[in-house]
Amino acid sequence: MEKDGNIHGEPLAQMRLALKNILKNLESVFGTSRFNEDSLFWVEEINTAQRKQIINAFFGDHLPCVRFIPEHVR
């Protein structure tokens, strides 16, 4: 969610923003941008290549465990 309360309608934009918000929270609370694991839930199809690109750009050389859980599995 953006500061103004808006949520982008496009799933990949939501994913980028969610990761950005996770980073801000980690830095604010723990003073670090590193974490060991993350779980991402999605409710519609996300292009795998684009999803990988976003994840790789976000994490860089840091490789935490990331679980992707589709809505129908929860």
DOPARO-162218 format. One record per residue: residue in one letter; z, y, x of N, C-alpha, C, CB in turn. Coordinates in steps of 0.2 Angstrom, whole numbers, padded with zeros to 4 digits, always signed. Atoms other than C-alpha are relative to their C-alpha. Glycine has a CB too. Example, Ala and Ser with C-alpha at 12.3 -4.5 7.8 and 13.67 -1.06 7.14 Angstrom:
BEGIN
a+0000-0006+0004+0039-0022+0062+0000+0006+0004+0006+0000-0005/s-0001-0006-0004+0036-0005+0068+0003+0005-0004-0007+0002+0002/
This chain:
BEGIN
m+0000-0006+0004+0000+0000+0000+0000+0006+0004+0006+0000-0005/e+0000-0007-0003-0004+0018+0006+0006+0004-0002-0006+0004-0002/k-0005-0004+0001+0009+0031+0007+0000+0003-0007+0001+0006+0005/d+0000-0003+0007+0003+0038-0009+0000-0005-0006-0007+0004-0001/g-0001+0005+0005+0005+0022-0018-0007-0004-0002+0003+0003-0006/n+0007+0003+0002-0014+0017-0019-0001-0006+0004-0005+0005+0002/i+0002+0006-0003-0020+0000-0015-0007-0001-0001+0004-0006-0004/h+0007+0001-0001-0037-0003-0009-0003-0006-0004-0003+0000+0007/g+0003+0006+0004-0048-0014-0021-0003-0005+0004-0004+0003-0005/e+0004+0005-0004-0057-0023-0006+0005-0004+0004-0005+0004+0004/p-0005+0004-0004-0047-0038+0001+0000+0001+0007-0002-0007-0002/l+0000-0001-0007-0052-0035+0019+0004+0007+0002-0007+0000+0003/a-0003-0006-0001-0046-0017+0018+0008-0001-0001-0003+0006-0005/q-0007+0001+0001-0030-0023+0010+0003-0004+0006+0001-0004-0006/m-0002+0004-0005-0028-0036+0024+0002+0005+0006-0005-0005+0002/r-0001-0005-0005-0030-0022+0037+0006+0004-0001-0006+0005+0001/l-0005-0004+0001-0018-0011+0029+0007-0004+0000+0000+0003-0007/a-0006+0004-0001-0005-0025+0027+0002-0001+0007-0001-0007-0004/l-0001+0001-0007-0006-0029+0045+0003+0006+0003-0006-0003+0004/k-0002-0007-0002-0004-0010+0049+0007+0001-0002-0005+0005-0002/n-0006-0002+0003+0011-0009+0038+0006-0005+0003+0001-0001-0007/i-0004+0005-0003+0019-0025+0046+0002+0003+0007-0003-0007+0001/l-0001-0003-0006+0017-0017+0063+0005+0006+0000-0007+0002+0003/k-0004-0006+0000+0025-0001+0058+0007-0002-0002-0003+0005-0006/n-0007+0002+0002+0040-0010+0050+0003-0003+0007+0000-0005-0005/l-0003+0004-0006+0042-0021+0066+0002+0006+0005-0005-0004+0003/e-0002-0005-0005+0042-0005+0077+0005+0004-0002-0007+0004+0002/s-0005-0004+0003+0053+0004+0066+0007-0003+0000-0001+0002-0007/v-0006+0004+0000+0066-0009+0064+0002-0003+0007+0000-0005-0005/f-0001+0004-0006+0065-0019+0080-0002+0003+0006-0003-0007-0001/g+0003-0003-0006+0056-0008+0092-0005-0004+0004+0006+0002+0005/t+0005+0004-0004+0043-0020+0096-0006-0001-0005+0003-0007+0002/s+0006+0002+0004+0025-0025+0089-0001-0007+0001-0006+0004+0002/r+0001+0007-0001+0027-0043+0094+0004-0004-0005+0002-0002+0007/f-0004+0005+0004+0032-0057+0082-0003-0007+0000+0000+0003-0008/n+0002+0007-0001+0031-0076+0081-0004-0003-0005+0007-0003+0001/e+0004+0003+0005+0024-0080+0065-0001+0005-0006+0003-0006-0003/d+0002-0004+0006+0016-0072+0049-0003-0005-0005-0005+0006+0002/s+0003+0004+0006+0011-0079+0032-0004+0005-0004+0005-0004-0004/l+0005-0004+0004-0004-0071+0023-0002-0004-0006-0006+0003+0004/f+0002+0003+0007-0007-0075+0004-0006+0004-0002+0006+0000-0005/w+0005-0003+0003-0023-0071-0004-0002-0003-0007-0006+0000+0005/v+0001+0002+0007-0029-0072-0022-0008-0001-0001+0003+0004-0005/e+0007+0000+0001-0048-0071-0019-0003-0002+0007-0003+0006-0003/e+0004+0002-0007-0061-0077-0006+0000+0006+0004-0007-0003-0002/i+0001-0005-0005-0061-0068+0010-0005-0003+0005+0007+0002+0003/n+0005+0003-0005-0076-0070+0022+0004-0002+0007-0005+0006+0002/t-0004+0003-0005-0069-0081+0036-0002+0004+0007-0002-0007+0001/a+0002-0004-0006-0079-0072+0050+0003+0007+0001-0007+0001+0001/q-0003-0007+0000-0073-0055+0045+0008+0000+0000-0002+0004-0007/r-0007+0001+0000-0055-0061+0042+0002-0001+0008+0002-0006-0004/k-0002+0001-0007-0055-0068+0060-0001+0006+0004-0005-0006+0003/q+0001-0006-0004-0062-0052+0067+0006+0005-0001-0006+0004-0002/i-0005-0004+0002-0048-0042+0058+0007-0003+0004+0002+0001-0007/i-0006+0003-0004-0034-0054+0065-0001+0001+0007+0000-0008-0002/n+0001-0001-0007-0041-0054+0082+0001+0007+0003-0007-0003+0003/a-0001-0007-0002-0042-0035+0083+0007+0002-0001-0005+0004-0005/f-0007-0002+0001-0025-0034+0076+0005-0003+0006+0003-0002-0006/f-0005+0004-0005-0016-0047+0088-0002+0001+0007+0000-0007-0002/g+0002+0000-0007-0027-0045+0103+0002-0006+0004+0003+0006+0004/d-0002+0006-0004-0020-0057+0117+0007-0003-0003+0001+0002+0007/h-0006+0003+0002-0004-0060+0107-0002-0005-0006+0005+0006-0003/l+0003+0005+0005-0006-0076+0097+0006-0004-0003-0003-0006+0004/p-0005+0003+0004+0008-0079+0084-0003-0005-0004+0004+0005-0004/c+0002+0005+0005+0007-0093+0072-0001+0004-0007+0006-0005-0002/v+0002-0004+0007-0002-0086+0056-0003-0006-0005-0006+0005+0002/r+0002+0005+0006-0003-0096+0040-0004+0004-0005+0006-0003-0003/f+0004-0003+0005-0016-0092+0027+0001-0004-0006-0008+0002+0002/i-0001+0004+0006-0011-0098+0010-0004+0003-0006+0008+0000-0001/p+0003-0002+0006-0023-0097-0005+0005+0000-0006-0006-0004-0001/e-0005-0001+0006-0015-0092-0022+0001-0007-0003-0003+0005-0004/h+0000+0006+0003-0019-0109-0029+0005-0005+0003-0007-0003-0002/v-0004+0005-0004-0008-0118-0016+0008+0002-0001-0002+0000+0007/r-0007-0002+0000+0008-0108-0019+0003-0003-0006+0001+0008-0001/
